[in-house]
Amino acid sequence: MNKESNVRVNLAERSYDIAIGSGNRQQLAEFLRERTQREHAVIITDSNVDQLYADALGDVLTADGWEVQVLIVEPGEPSKSIETCEDLWETMLNEGADRHSIVVAVGGGVVGDLAGFVAATFTRGLEFFQVPTTLLSQVDSSVGGKTGVNLPGAKNMVGCFWQPLGVLIDVEVLTTLPDREYRAGLAEVVKYGVILDEPFFAYLEDNAEAINAKDPAVLTEIIRRSCELKAKVVEADELEAVDMASKFEGGKLSRAILNYGHTFAHAFEAITGYESMLHGEAVAVGMRCAARLAEKQGRVDAEFVQRQDLLLAALGLSVSPPEADPEDILHLMSRDKKSDSGAIRFILPTKMGHVELVSDFQSEDVIASLSF
């Protein structure tokens, strides 16, 4: 393994490594054996990734002496459902999976969230590993232990925290990622700069051309820094228990800051049936809306809004909110899992690199922020 590209997530007995490299997926068997005594692996993937990587990784494990089952779901957000979980549970039971099996997610955020929830619940908990194959999953959803499925009217409403024992990131797989999905992942990368790290935001501005060209060195750097920032927040607030009502509690980071743009985004995804917008696209629009709401409240100036807009546009993320009744969007926001007794809460910036939780706002300002 390339030790120089490792990021450590320090969570006491639940600590684990994020190994970042190029071509390192071929060392999956070694990666797993360093972290588990099990020898039966259930690989969960989708039909797109199975053909590209998961089936081949199953062969890698089989050649190393593992017993392997590859379970395939349909690609896309609709697979994050209880019905899909039930199919996977039943198949695992029929295939002989037990408490001595491990689950390996090979795919994007949908596969990771779904497989993690299946791992957390089958026989009350199986060891779990992530091999994320999209940029969004590499920099965000594979790190931190959040798992879950959607309800028809609310994203990720059913789930639990279940940390992986390791995350193996191969930047080489991004060469086969469709351009739209690649750009969607960049939204989460930009998010880290806005919420935590102004110098990182500036790095993205300075290297937008190389990012668009998928330069391996730059990709490795933005994935590494994104994972470092995500790990920093998860270490401070693993279970999203730190109350942000007073911005910070004893100077401790709140995991809630990772939801910058997501209150809007989850409503956009729900109102479009989780089909017409990729998660990262919805987050990009959500960040644009959140910045405008912050400007209307006097928290940031127009220069901040323009700077964020310009970077998103430079990375191919100049998208607009879906056409929908603003009142319907507000209603969906009130049902978001981050709401407090139906009261909508937003993560809003005060300057580049810093955000706060806000629940004091005018509905008309929220509606106005949806128009641009």
C-alpha positions as CSV (number, residue, x, y, z in Angstrom):
1,M,0.0,0.0,0.0
2,N,1.1,3.6,-0.6
3,K,1.5,4.6,3.0
4,E,2.2,8.2,2.1
5,S,-1.3,8.6,0.7
6,N,-3.1,7.2,3.7
7,V,-5.5,9.2,5.8
8,R,-6.3,7.9,9.3
9,V,-9.7,8.3,10.9
10,N,-9.1,8.3,14.6
11,L,-12.1,6.9,16.4
12,A,-10.6,4.9,19.3
13,E,-11.4,1.2,18.7
14,R,-13.3,2.1,15.5
15,S,-10.3,3.8,13.9
16,Y,-9.4,2.9,10.3
17,D,-7.3,3.9,7.3
18,I,-8.3,5.5,4.0
19,A,-5.7,4.2,1.5
20,I,-5.4,6.4,-1.6
21,G,-3.4,5.4,-4.6
22,S,-3.5,4.7,-8.3
23,G,-4.0,1.0,-9.3
24,N,-4.1,0.0,-5.7
25,R,-7.4,-1.9,-6.1
26,Q,-5.3,-4.8,-7.2
27,Q,-4.0,-5.1,-3.6
28,L,-7.6,-5.5,-2.2
29,A,-6.9,-9.0,-0.8
30,E,-3.8,-7.7,1.1
31,F,-5.8,-4.6,2.3
32,L,-8.5,-6.9,3.7
33,R,-6.2,-9.4,5.3
34,E,-4.4,-6.7,7.2
35,R,-7.7,-5.8,8.8
36,T,-9.8,-8.9,9.2
37,Q,-9.5,-12.6,10.0
38,R,-12.6,-13.4,7.9
39,E,-12.4,-15.3,4.6
40,H,-15.9,-15.0,3.3
41,A,-16.7,-11.8,1.4
42,V,-20.0,-10.5,0.1
43,I,-19.3,-7.9,-2.5
44,I,-22.3,-5.6,-3.1
45,T,-22.2,-3.5,-6.3
46,D,-24.4,-2.3,-9.1
47,S,-24.7,-3.6,-12.6
48,N,-22.5,-0.9,-14.1
49,V,-19.6,-1.2,-11.7
50,D,-19.8,-5.0,-11.7
51,Q,-18.7,-5.1,-15.3
52,L,-16.0,-2.6,-14.8
53,Y,-14.4,-3.5,-11.4
54,A,-16.5,-5.6,-9.0
55,D,-16.4,-8.9,-10.8
56,A,-12.6,-8.6,-11.3
57,L,-12.1,-7.7,-7.7
58,G,-14.1,-10.8,-6.8
59,D,-11.6,-12.8,-8.9
60,V,-8.7,-11.1,-7.0
61,L,-10.1,-12.3,-3.7
62,T,-11.0,-15.8,-5.0
63,A,-7.4,-16.2,-6.2
64,D,-6.3,-15.3,-2.7
65,G,-8.4,-18.0,-1.1
66,W,-11.5,-16.1,-0.2
67,E,-15.0,-17.5,-0.6
68,V,-16.8,-14.7,-2.6
69,Q,-20.4,-13.8,-3.5
70,V,-21.0,-10.8,-5.8
71,L,-24.5,-9.3,-5.3
72,I,-25.7,-6.9,-7.9
73,V,-28.3,-4.1,-7.6
74,E,-29.7,-1.7,-10.1
75,P,-27.7,1.5,-10.4
76,G,-29.2,4.7,-9.1
77,E,-30.9,6.3,-6.1
78,P,-34.1,4.1,-6.3
79,S,-32.0,1.1,-5.1
80,K,-31.6,2.7,-1.7
81,S,-34.8,1.2,-0.5
82,I,-36.0,-1.3,2.1
83,E,-37.2,-3.6,-0.7
84,T,-33.6,-3.8,-2.1
85,C,-32.3,-4.4,1.4
86,E,-34.7,-7.3,1.9
87,D,-33.6,-8.8,-1.4
88,L,-30.0,-8.6,-0.3
89,W,-30.7,-10.0,3.2
90,E,-32.5,-13.0,1.7
91,T,-29.8,-13.6,-0.9
92,M,-27.1,-13.4,1.7
93,L,-29.0,-15.9,4.0
94,N,-29.5,-18.3,1.1
95,E,-25.8,-18.0,0.0
96,G,-24.6,-18.9,3.5
97,A,-23.5,-15.5,4.8
98,D,-23.2,-15.5,8.6
99,R,-21.6,-13.5,11.4
100,H,-18.1,-14.5,10.1
101,S,-18.7,-12.9,6.7
102,I,-17.7,-9.4,5.6
103,V,-19.4,-7.0,3.3
104,V,-17.4,-5.1,0.7
105,A,-19.1,-2.2,-1.1
106,V,-17.7,-1.6,-4.6
107,G,-19.4,1.3,-6.2
108,G,-20.6,4.9,-5.6
109,G,-22.5,6.5,-2.8
110,V,-25.7,4.6,-3.4
111,V,-23.9,1.2,-3.2
112,G,-21.9,2.3,-0.2
113,D,-24.9,3.6,1.8
114,L,-27.0,0.6,0.9
115,A,-24.2,-2.0,1.5
116,G,-23.3,-0.3,4.8
117,F,-26.8,-0.5,6.1
118,V,-27.1,-4.2,5.0
119,A,-23.8,-4.9,6.8
120,A,-24.9,-3.1,9.9
121,T,-28.2,-5.0,10.2
122,F,-27.5,-8.5,8.9
123,T,-27.0,-10.8,12.0
124,R,-26.8,-7.5,13.9
125,G,-23.6,-6.3,12.3
126,L,-20.9,-7.6,9.9
127,E,-17.5,-6.2,9.3
128,F,-17.6,-3.7,6.4
129,F,-15.2,-2.3,3.9
130,Q,-15.5,0.4,1.2
131,V,-14.0,0.5,-2.3
132,P,-15.6,3.7,-3.7
133,T,-15.6,4.1,-7.4
134,T,-17.0,7.6,-7.9
135,L,-15.4,10.9,-6.9
136,L,-18.4,11.8,-4.7
137,S,-18.1,8.5,-2.7
138,Q,-14.3,8.8,-2.5
139,V,-14.4,12.2,-0.9
140,D,-17.6,12.0,1.1
141,S,-20.0,9.1,1.5
142,S,-17.4,6.3,2.0
143,V,-15.9,8.1,5.0
144,G,-17.6,8.6,8.3
145,G,-19.9,5.6,8.8
146,K,-23.2,6.9,7.7
147,T,-25.4,4.3,6.1
148,G,-29.1,4.4,5.1
149,V,-31.9,4.1,2.6
150,N,-34.5,6.5,1.4
151,L,-38.3,6.8,2.0
152,P,-40.4,8.1,-0.8
153,G,-40.5,11.6,0.6
154,A,-37.2,11.9,2.5
155,K,-33.6,11.0,1.7
156,N,-31.6,8.8,4.0
157,M,-34.4,8.8,6.6
158,V,-33.7,5.2,7.7
159,G,-30.2,4.2,8.6
160,C,-27.5,4.0,11.2
161,F,-23.9,4.8,11.9
162,W,-21.6,1.8,10.9
163,Q,-18.0,2.6,10.5
164,P,-16.0,0.6,7.9
165,L,-12.8,-1.2,8.9
166,G,-11.1,0.4,5.9
167,V,-11.6,2.4,2.8
168,L,-9.5,1.7,-0.4
169,I,-9.5,4.5,-2.9
170,D,-8.1,4.0,-6.4
171,V,-8.0,7.3,-8.4
172,E,-7.5,5.2,-11.6
173,V,-11.1,4.2,-11.6
174,L,-12.2,7.8,-12.2
175,T,-11.0,7.4,-15.8
176,T,-14.1,5.4,-16.6
177,L,-16.5,7.6,-14.6
178,P,-19.0,9.4,-16.8
179,D,-18.2,13.1,-16.9
180,R,-21.5,14.1,-15.4
181,E,-20.9,11.9,-12.3
182,Y,-17.3,13.2,-12.0
183,R,-18.5,16.8,-11.9
184,A,-21.2,15.9,-9.4
185,G,-18.5,14.7,-7.1
186,L,-16.7,17.9,-7.4
187,A,-19.5,19.7,-5.6
188,E,-18.6,17.9,-2.4
189,V,-15.0,18.8,-2.9
190,V,-15.9,22.5,-3.2
191,K,-18.1,22.2,-0.1
192,Y,-15.0,21.3,2.1
193,G,-13.3,24.5,1.1
194,V,-16.4,26.6,1.8
195,I,-17.0,25.1,5.3
196,L,-13.6,24.5,6.6
197,D,-10.6,25.5,4.5
198,E,-10.3,28.7,2.5
199,P,-6.8,27.8,1.3
200,F,-8.2,24.6,-0.1
201,F,-10.9,26.6,-1.9
202,A,-8.2,28.8,-3.4
203,Y,-6.3,25.6,-4.5
204,L,-9.4,24.5,-6.3
205,E,-9.7,27.9,-8.0
206,D,-6.0,27.8,-9.1
207,N,-6.2,24.2,-10.4
208,A,-9.6,24.1,-12.0
209,E,-8.2,23.3,-15.4
210,A,-6.1,20.4,-14.1
211,I,-9.2,19.1,-12.2
212,N,-11.2,19.2,-15.3
213,A,-8.5,17.3,-17.1
214,K,-8.4,14.7,-14.3
215,D,-4.8,15.2,-13.7
216,P,-3.8,12.2,-11.4
217,A,-1.5,14.2,-9.1
218,V,-4.2,16.9,-8.6
219,L,-6.9,14.4,-8.1
220,T,-4.9,12.6,-5.5
221,E,-4.4,15.8,-3.7
222,I,-8.0,16.9,-3.7
223,I,-9.2,13.5,-2.6
224,R,-6.6,13.4,0.2
225,R,-7.4,16.8,1.5
226,S,-11.2,16.2,1.3
227,C,-10.8,13.0,3.3
228,E,-8.6,14.7,5.9
229,L,-11.2,17.4,6.4
230,K,-14.0,14.8,6.5
231,A,-12.0,12.8,9.0
232,K,-11.4,15.8,11.2
233,V,-15.1,16.5,11.5
234,V,-16.1,12.8,12.0
235,E,-13.4,12.5,14.8
236,A,-14.9,15.5,16.6
237,D,-18.6,14.4,16.2
238,E,-18.9,10.8,15.0
239,L,-22.6,10.4,15.7
240,E,-23.6,14.0,14.8
241,A,-24.3,14.7,18.5
242,V,-22.7,18.1,18.9
243,D,-25.3,20.7,19.2
244,M,-24.6,23.6,16.7
245,A,-27.3,25.8,18.2
246,S,-24.6,28.0,19.7
247,K,-22.4,27.6,16.6
248,F,-19.9,25.4,18.4
249,E,-19.9,23.6,21.7
250,G,-16.7,24.1,23.6
251,G,-14.9,24.8,20.3
252,K,-15.8,21.3,19.0
253,L,-16.7,20.8,15.4
254,S,-20.2,19.7,14.6
255,R,-20.8,17.1,11.9
256,A,-23.8,19.1,10.9
257,I,-21.5,21.5,9.0
258,L,-21.0,18.8,6.4
259,N,-24.6,19.4,5.4
260,Y,-23.9,22.8,3.8
261,G,-26.2,23.0,0.8
262,H,-27.9,19.7,1.7
263,T,-31.1,21.0,3.2
264,F,-31.9,22.4,-0.2
265,A,-30.4,19.5,-2.0
266,H,-32.4,16.8,-0.3
267,A,-35.6,18.6,-1.1
268,F,-34.6,19.0,-4.7
269,E,-33.9,15.3,-4.9
270,A,-37.1,14.3,-3.3
271,I,-39.3,16.6,-5.4
272,T,-37.7,15.2,-8.6
273,G,-38.2,11.6,-7.4
274,Y,-34.4,10.9,-6.9
275,E,-34.1,10.5,-10.7
276,S,-33.4,13.6,-12.7
277,M,-30.7,15.1,-10.4
278,L,-27.5,13.5,-9.2
279,H,-26.8,14.1,-5.6
280,G,-23.7,16.2,-6.3
281,E,-25.7,18.3,-8.8
282,A,-28.4,18.9,-6.1
283,V,-25.7,19.8,-3.6
284,A,-24.1,22.3,-6.0
285,V,-27.5,24.0,-6.5
286,G,-28.1,23.8,-2.7
287,M,-24.8,25.6,-2.0
288,R,-25.8,28.3,-4.5
289,C,-29.1,28.7,-2.7
290,A,-27.5,28.7,0.7
291,A,-25.0,31.4,-0.3
292,R,-27.8,33.6,-1.5
293,L,-29.8,33.0,1.7
294,A,-26.7,34.0,3.7
295,E,-26.3,37.1,1.6
296,K,-29.9,38.1,2.2
297,Q,-29.3,37.8,5.9
298,G,-26.1,39.9,5.7
299,R,-23.9,37.0,6.7
300,V,-21.8,37.2,3.5
301,D,-21.5,39.7,0.7
302,A,-22.1,39.5,-3.0
303,E,-18.4,38.8,-3.6
304,F,-18.6,35.6,-1.6
305,V,-21.6,34.4,-3.7
306,Q,-19.9,35.3,-6.9
307,R,-16.7,33.6,-5.9
308,Q,-18.5,30.3,-5.1
309,D,-20.6,30.6,-8.3
310,L,-17.5,31.1,-10.4
311,L,-15.7,28.1,-9.1
312,L,-18.8,25.8,-9.5
313,A,-19.2,27.1,-13.0
314,A,-15.5,26.5,-13.8
315,L,-15.9,22.9,-12.7
316,G,-19.0,22.4,-14.8
317,L,-21.6,22.8,-12.0
318,S,-23.5,25.9,-13.1
319,V,-27.0,24.4,-12.6
320,S,-30.3,25.8,-11.5
321,P,-33.0,24.6,-9.0
322,P,-35.7,22.2,-10.5
323,E,-38.9,23.8,-11.6
324,A,-41.3,23.2,-8.7
325,D,-43.6,25.1,-6.4
326,P,-41.4,26.8,-3.8
327,E,-43.9,26.1,-1.1
328,D,-43.6,22.4,-1.9
329,I,-39.8,22.7,-1.5
330,L,-40.2,24.4,1.8
331,H,-42.5,21.6,3.0
332,L,-40.0,18.9,2.0
333,M,-37.3,20.9,3.9
334,S,-39.4,20.7,7.0
335,R,-39.4,16.9,6.7
336,D,-35.6,16.7,6.3
337,K,-33.9,14.6,9.0
338,K,-31.9,17.7,10.0
339,S,-35.0,19.7,10.9
340,D,-35.9,20.3,14.5
341,S,-39.6,19.5,15.3
342,G,-40.4,20.6,11.8
343,A,-38.4,23.8,12.0
344,I,-36.0,24.1,9.1
345,R,-32.4,24.6,9.9
346,F,-29.7,25.7,7.4
347,I,-25.9,25.6,7.5
348,L,-24.9,29.0,6.2
349,P,-21.5,30.6,5.6
350,T,-20.2,33.7,7.4
351,K,-16.9,33.8,5.5
352,M,-15.0,31.4,3.2
353,G,-13.9,28.5,5.4
354,H,-16.5,29.0,8.1
355,V,-20.3,28.2,8.5
356,E,-22.9,28.3,11.2
357,L,-26.3,26.7,11.9
358,V,-29.2,29.0,11.3
359,S,-32.8,28.6,12.2
360,D,-33.8,32.2,12.2
361,F,-34.9,33.2,8.7
362,Q,-37.9,34.5,6.7
363,S,-39.6,32.0,4.4
364,E,-39.7,34.7,1.7
365,D,-35.9,34.9,1.8
366,V,-35.7,31.2,1.3
367,I,-38.1,31.3,-1.6
368,A,-36.1,34.2,-3.1
369,S,-32.9,32.2,-2.8
370,L,-34.4,29.6,-5.1
371,S,-34.4,32.1,-8.0
372,F,-31.2,32.8,-9.9
